[in-house]
């Protein structure tokens, strides 16, 4: 059980209010917190309680706070349906909670006429895996050492060994369901497909396309990408023919032809990685959507070293170069399976990219930001990513 506690003198917050206008206070509080404090009386007391709550939440994660991965401002207090205080998080804080498998943070705040005190309690998220995942974990030994090595690299400092094993078991269960779902999906009616798969964040993609420069979708092997992409895009006829996937050809050639035919049948274009730059630029100029798998290693020839889950990894530099050359926005995109067995395809908000300075610095910084986006996606549903891939290969 993790518990954080903090106390703040109200006079300290009174001075903070006196020294800063609203814009300055936004460095410490969310807009909603300031709006709430402005209602009625006791503004300093209200903000002091929230300041203490932020500090208490940050104390739940001393390592990440010390490393600068999160700050107290990454947490904010929201009011529940009954007026009870609840904790909201930034993207950075959400990722830290997911890495520690924390379901939510319970919060209690109070104040006297001189100080405000807050207690934050982290409530764990139970990690469960079905019986067939546990069975597959024990039977299928091929590359199991790679799966466990990768999981320990990511979660070794935040989860216990039995929790890491539970994620591994969930990963094996996920892939069993993956192939069963992909097979059964072919026999569903259109009405069933519409209920089975949905799109989230469609407004983010539409906002990107309104710029007229196309869109680059940063994605990877998340969830059941075979079912979610076909089902979700198939439910939106206005997207038919606008999605183009960059992919390596598979062997033997006749299998590759079958895969390409399936893509084209469902309204997707296929871009072979070799000599693809001119075609990608042309598609973006026509305001189309190019899907870029980014979760595998870039290799020494095409990659650049960038941090991924706290460890150096070779990542493709081509996406950063394409984004800078074309001006196309980059959106993190993922698929995932819900607890009820349905699937979702989600488009996150556009990544803010560095666009000034030396080219080498721009590529390095934007590649880092791309990896951070991938980290957040993976941590939301860690059992639904391909842990068998040697993502950190080639870096000492």
C-alpha positions, 0 to 999 in steps of 0.5 A, a space after each residue: 500500500 502506497 500512502 502520501 501525506 502533505 501539509 501546507 501553510 495557508 499563508 504561503 498560498 496567500 503570498 502565492 496568490 498575491 505574487 501571481 496573476 491567473 496565468 502565473 497560477 496556472 503553473 501550479 494549479 489547473 484551470 478548473 481548480 482556479 475556477 472552483 477557488 474563485 467561487 465563494 470565499 476562502 480562496 486561499 484555503 481551497 488552493 492550499 488544500 489542492 496544493 497539499 493534495 498535489 504534493 501528497 500524490 507526487 510523494 506516492 512516486 518518489 523515484 519518478 518525482 526525483 527523476 523529473 518524470 512527474 511533478 505535483 502539477 501533473 495531478 489535480 483535484 476534481 470534485 466527484 458527483 457527491 462533492 468528494 475530492 478525486 484525483 485527475 492526472 496529466 498524460 505523464 502522471 497517467 503513464 506513471 500510474 499505469 507503470 505501477 498498475 495503480 487503478 486510482 488514487 484515493 484522496 482526503 483533504 482538510 484544513 484549519 484556519 492556518 494550514 491544509 493537509 492532504 492524504 493520498 492512497 494509491 489503490 492497486 489494479 489487480 492483474 488477472 489473466 485467464 486460465 488459457 493464458 496461464 496454460 499457454 505461458 507454461 507450455 509455449 517456451 519459444 521466446 519466453 525469455 525475451 518476453 520476460 526480459 522485456 517486461 522486467 526491463 520496463 516493470 522491474 522497478 515498479 512491479 513485483 515478480 508475480 505481477 510481471 508474470 501475470 502480465 506475461 500470462 495475459 500477453 499469451 492469452 491476448 494472442 490466443 484471442 487475437 487469432 480466434 477473433 480474427 477468424 470469427 470476424 469474417 463471419 460477422 454481419 455488418 450490423 454486428 461489426 458496427 457494435 463490435 468495433 468503435 472509433 475514439 478520438 475521431 475529432 483529433 484525426 479530423 482536426 489534423 486533416 483540416 490542415 490539408 497536409 495529410 496525417 502521419 499515424 504513429 502506431 504499432 502492434 497494439 490490441 487486435 490490429 487486424 480486427 480493430 482497423 478493418 472494423 473501425 474504418 469499415 464503419 466510416 465510408 468517408 475514410 475508404 481509400 484514404 488510409 495507407 499502411 507502410 509495411 515490409 513484404 512478407 515471405 513467401 511472395 504468394 502470402 504477401 500477395 494475399 495480405 496485400 489483396 486483403 488490405 486493398 479489399 478493405 479499402 487500405 493502400 499498401 506502401 512497401 518500405 523500399 523506395 517509398 518516400 516519393 509515394 508517401 509525400 504524394 499521398 500526404 500532399 493529397 491530404 491522405 493518411 499514412 500509417 507508420 508502425 513504429 514500435 519495432 527497432 530501426 536497426 543501425 542503418 535506419 535508426 537513431 538511439 533514443 530512450 524507450 522506457 528508460 533504456 536506449 533503443 534504436 528507433 526509426 528516424 524516418 518519421 521525424 524527417 517526414 514530419 519536418 519535410 511535409 509538415 504533416 501532423 503526427 498522431 499516436 494511434 492504437 487499438 485495444 480490446 475492452 473488458 467486454 470483448 469489443 474493440 476500439 481504434 483510438 486517435 490521440 491528440 497531435 504530438 507537439 513537435 520541435 521544429 527549430 534548431 539543427 536538424 540532428 537535434 530536431 530528429 533526436 528530440 522528436 524521436 524521443 517524443 514519439 517513443 514517449 507516446 508509444 510508452 503511454 499507449 503500451 502502459 494503458 494495456 500492457 498485456 496487448 503489445 508484442 513483448 516477444 520482439 527484441 526492441 532493445 536489440 543492437 544497443 549496448 
